[in-house]
Amino acid sequence: MTSVAESTAAAPFGTDVAGPIPPPAAKPPAAGKRELRLDLFRGLALWLIFIDHLPPNILTWLTIRNYGFSDATEIFIFISGYTAAFVYGRAMVEQGFVVAAARILKRVWQIYVAHVFLFTIFLAEISYVATSFESPLYSEEMGILDFLKQPDVTIVQALLLRFRPVNMDVLPLYIVLMFFLPPILWLMLRKPDLALTLSVALYAATWEFDLYLSAYPSGVWAFNPYAWQLLFVFGAWCALGGAQRMARILSSNITLAISVAYLLAAFFVTLTWYVPQLHPLMPRLIEQWMYPINKTDLDVLRFAHFLALAAITVRFLHRDWPGLKSPWLRPVILCGQHSLEIFCLGIFLAFAGYFILAEIAGGALMHFLVSVSGVVLMTAAAWLFSWYKRVAAKAGSRGAGNDADLAGGAA
């Protein structure tokens, strides 16, 4: 959703409160230079999520969802799994299962508190606008009409993560995935391929037996944890040596050709959504097989699209690329280093932008200004958080910066 796990003298390497643990089959990467690519793409995902939450505008056409099957959510969840395994995997190896699990659950609590706080602020924002401008449509469009009718019941359902206004579906998914990370990580460190196989099996069972979590007052979770766990676990598997084992496959020209071909095919399909003249070119049999492309259950086509994007990115964007230190990319990298805070701010700004476009002006210029202003405010907030961390570090307060939400691989 800071630097990697802190070193500790609480227990010798390879020991646990419950007794010695065997050497792990998969080991987290050694601490070293920060992996700025993770920060870059996580920050980019946050910008894209914010823009996608606004009404369609000029910048919307720059987001990846208009050019393929996947979108910024896949990027965010994959990197979350990668960084969580990177940080807490080392903690589990060095400090044992109990300590690492306690740290993970502490992080889950922090994310949950952030979600509840965001929920409260979001409700207040929408309710104030709907009341002040005498427009109940805001309450209906943002999905809080049930809260206004039955606030007592709805509050309880919100605390149980079953009731969520529009655009607040990612954090509950992240909370659930992080909550089950300790046993996943324990198995991943011993039998990484088995852990990934079990994740694939659960994903397949989700489609076969229609597994889901119900939402309040009706429907299901917008992001089904039974399905989306595959992307999270795959990210963890890559962090714990899977990416290195796939190095030969990723560097293959055959992989590159398949990835490019798939991305071009996905691009053509998405073009048929916006250019009706191209629709007759789509074979009917392929349409019947392909549609609907289910985002709730992480459709295979979406997952494959993300894999193709990731394969090409890893091949051509190396971790020592000089551009990662360019001042032009610094704003997006800063946002990626403070993803939880920036994500919450982005949700708040998205509704503010929606209100401005609906009540003041909705032209192309105003759309552009609202989008750019939101990105600037998110960047300014990230810079402020970074400044505070530097000041706190100089004062000796180093304990607040060791969560997987912001880990990029720094020592």
N, C-alpha and C positions, 0 to 999 in steps of 0.2 A: 504495500500500500503504500539509516545512519550507518554508521560503520558496522562492521561485522562484530560477532560476539566478543565480549571482553575476555581477556585472559583471566584465569582464576587459579587460586591455590587451595580451593575448597577440597579437592580430591585429586589423587594422582591420576595420570592418564590411564584410561581403561578400567577404572573402578566405578562402582555405583554404590549408593546407600544400601541397595539390596544385595550387593555382592559383586564380584568381578564379572565383567562382560567380555565376550570374545572379541578379537580384533575384527573390525567391520570389513565386509566384503567390498563395500563402496565407501570411499573416503571423500569428505568435502575438499574442495580445492584449498591449497595452502593460502594463507593470508598474504596479500601482496598489493600491487597497485590496483586502485579502484577500477572496477569494470564500468566505464562510463557509458558503454552501449546500453546497459540495463537502464541507467538513469535517463538516457536519451529517449529510448522508446517508451518508457513508462511515462515520462513527461509528455511525449507526443500523444500517447493514448489519452491522457487527461485532457489535453487541448481538444482532441477530436471528440471525446465524450461530451465536453461542454458545448462544442459547436453543433453536434448532432442533437442535443437537447433543446436547441433553439428552433424556432420555426424555420422552414427551408429558406436559405439565402445564398448569396454568392459564395461564401466560404464553405457552405455545405457541400458544394461540388468538389471541394478539395479533400474531403474525407474519404477513406478507403471503402466505405460501405457502398459507394456509388460505382465502384469499379470491380467488384467481386462479391463473393458470398459472405466473407467474414467482415468484422469491423473492429473497433478499438477494444471492445470487451475481451476478445480473445487475447490480445496483446497484454492487457492488464492482468488477467487471470494467470496466464502462462508465466509472466515475470514474477508475479506474487508467489507462485509455487517454487520457482527457481530460487528466489532470494530467501524464502523461508527455509528451504533445505540447506542453502549455503550457510546461513547463520546458525540455525538450530541444529543442523546436522553436526557441525563442529562442536557445538555445546554438548550434544548428546555423547559424542565420542570422548570429549575431554572431561565432562562433569557427570556423565551418567544419565540414565533415562529420567529419574525422578526430578533432578534439577532442571533438565531441559524441558520436560513436560510442564513443570511449574512456570518456567519462563514463557512457554507458548501460551498457557492458559492466562497468564498475566496480560499478554498481548491481545488475546481474545477479549478479555475484559475491557481493555483500552479501546478496541475497535467497537465493542458493543456500546460503551459509554458515548463514543463519538457518534454512533448511529442514533442513539436516543436523543442526544443533544441536537443533532441535525434535524431529526424528526420534529422536535419541539419548535425550533426556530423556523423550520419550513412551514409548519402549521400556522404559526403566528403570522408569518409573512403573507401566506395566502388568505388567511381569515381577515387580516387588516385590509388588504387590497379589495377583497370581495365586499366587505362591509362599507369601506370608505367610498367605493365607486358604485355601490348598489348593483353589483353584477354577480349573481349567484353562479354564473357560468364558470367563473374561475374555480369555485369549489368543486363543481362537477368535472371539469376538464382535468384538474389536478388530482382527482380521486379522493377528496376528503369529505365528500357529502355524507358518507356513513358516519364519519366522526362527528359532524355537526348534529346528526340525528341522535346518535347514541354515544356520547363521548366517554361514558364510564366503561362500557363494553369494549369500545374501540381502543381505548388506551391499553387495556389488558392485552388485547390481541396484538397491538403494536409492540408491546414489551416482549411478546412471544414470537415476534418477527413474522406474524401472519398477516398483519395489516400494514401496507406501505403505500404512501402517495406515489404519484407518477415520478419516475426517474430515481427512485430510491431502492432499487432492486439489487444493486451490485454489492453493497456492504453486507446485507444479510447473507448473501452467498459466500462472501469472503469469511464471515464469522463462522459459518458452518464448516467450511473447508479447513480453516485453521484449528477449529475445535477438535477435529479428528486427525490432525497432523501428528500428534505423538505416536500412536500405534503405527501409522503409515511410515513415519520416519524410522521407527525402530526396525520394522521389517525391511525398509529400503536399504538401510545400512548393512543388513546381513544378506538379504536375497533381493537385490534391486530388480532383477528381471521378473521374479515371482511377484513382487509388489506391483509392477506395471501390468503384468498379466491379469492379476486380480482386479485391477482398475478397469482394464478393458472388458473383463467378464461382467463387472457391475454395469458398465456402460451398455453392453449388449443386452443384459437383463432388463435394463430400463426401457429399452425399445421393445423387447419381446413381451414383457409383462406389464408395461405401462406404469412403471413406478413413478411416483411424484409426491410432492408435498403440497397440501391444500393451503389456499390463501383465504383470508377473510375480507368480505362476507361471502365470496364465492370464487370459483376458479382455482388456479394453481400458481405456484411460484413462477415468475417470469423467467428466472434462470434456475432450472431444475438441478439441485446439487448432485443427484444421482448420476446425471450425465456430465455436468461441467467439472466434476471431480477428475475426469480423465485428463483434461488440459492442465489442471493444477498438479496432479501426480506426475504427468509427463514432464512438466517443468522441473519438479523435484528430481526426477530420474536423470534428466539432462545435467542438473547441477552436481549430482553425485557420481559423475563419471560416464553417464550415458552419452553425452555429447562427444566426449573424447573417443568412445568406442564407435561412434558413427562418423568419425572424421573422414575415413576413406570413402564412405557412401556420399557424404556431403560434398566432397571434392571431386566426385565423378562427373564427367561430362554428360553421362546418361541421366543422372539425377537433375542436372541443370536443364537439360532439354525437356524432361518430363515436367519439371516445375514451370518452365516458361510456357509450354504448351497448355498446361492446365490453367494458368493465370490468363492466358489469351482467350481460352474457351469460356472461362468464367466472366471475363470482361464482355465478350460478345453476348452472353446470356443476359447480363445486367443491362446492356444497351437495348435489348428488346423490351425492357420494362419502361424505358423512357422514349424510345423511338418506335412508334407503332408500325412504321413501314417495314421494320426488320422482323417483326413477329412472324410473318408467314415463312421465313427462312428456317424457323425452329421446327425440326421434325416432331410430329405429334407423339410418337412413341417415347422420345426422350422427355418431352414435357410431362407425360403421364408418369414416367418413372421418377422424375426429378422433383416435381412439385407435390406438396409444399416443402420449401426449404425451412425446416423447423429450427428456429433460434432457441426456443425454450429448452429443447432436449439436445442442443448442440449437434445439429445435423452433420452427418459424415462429410457432406460437401463443404460445409463451413470449416470443419476441422482440417480437411485436406487442403483447403485454400490457405489457411493459416500456415500449415506445414510448408507449402510451396513458397510462401512469402519468407518464412524463416530460413529456409534452405538457401534462397538466393541472397538474403541479407548476410547470413553467416559467411557465405562464400566470398562476397565482395567487400564487406565492411569489417575490416579486421580491428582488433581491440587496440592496436597501436596506430590507427589512422590519425594523422595530425589534425584533421578537421574536428575531432572530438574536443580539442582544446581551443577551438575557435570561439571568439567572443560572440559570434553570430548564433552559435548553438548553446551558449551559456544559459539563456533564459529557459529553454525547454529542459535542459539538464537539471537546473535548479528546481524546477517544478517536479521532476521525477525523483529528486532526492527528498521531497517532502510530500509524498503522494497522498497520504491519508488526509492531511490538512487541506491540500489543494483540491482533492476530490470533493470534500465537503463544501469548500468555498465555491467550487464550480456549480454544484447543485443549486446553491443559493443564488448565484449570479444568473443562472439559466432562467429561473423564474422571473428575476428582476428584468432580464432582457425581454422575456416573453411579454411582461406587463408593459414595458416601454413601447414595444412594437405594436401592441394591441391598442394602447390608449393614446399614444402621442403621434407616432408616424410609422408606417410600415413599408416605406419605399426601399429601393435597393441600397441607397446611400446610408439610410438609417440602419438597415440590416448589417451592412459592413461595419459601421461605426460601433454598433452594439457588440458584435463579435470580437472586433479588435480590442475594444475597451475591456471586455471580459478577460481576454488573454493577458492584457497588460496588467490588470489588477491581480490576476493569479500569479504572474511573474513577480510583481512587487511584493506580494505576500510571501512567496518563496524566498526572495532576497532577504526579507525581514527575518524569517525563521532562521536562515543561514547566518545572518549577522548575530542573532541572539545566541545561537549555538557556539559561535566563535567566542563571544564574550563570556559565556558560561564556562567554556573549556579553559579559557585563560584564568578564570576564577577558581578552577579546580572541580567544577561540577561536570564530571564526565559520565555519570551514571545514567543520564537520560537519553543517550544516543546509541542504544544497542539493540534495536529491534529490526526484524526482517523487513518491515515495511519500507525501510529506506536503504537497505543494504545494497551496496554496489560492488563490494569486494575489497573495501579498504582495509588496511591492517589496523 
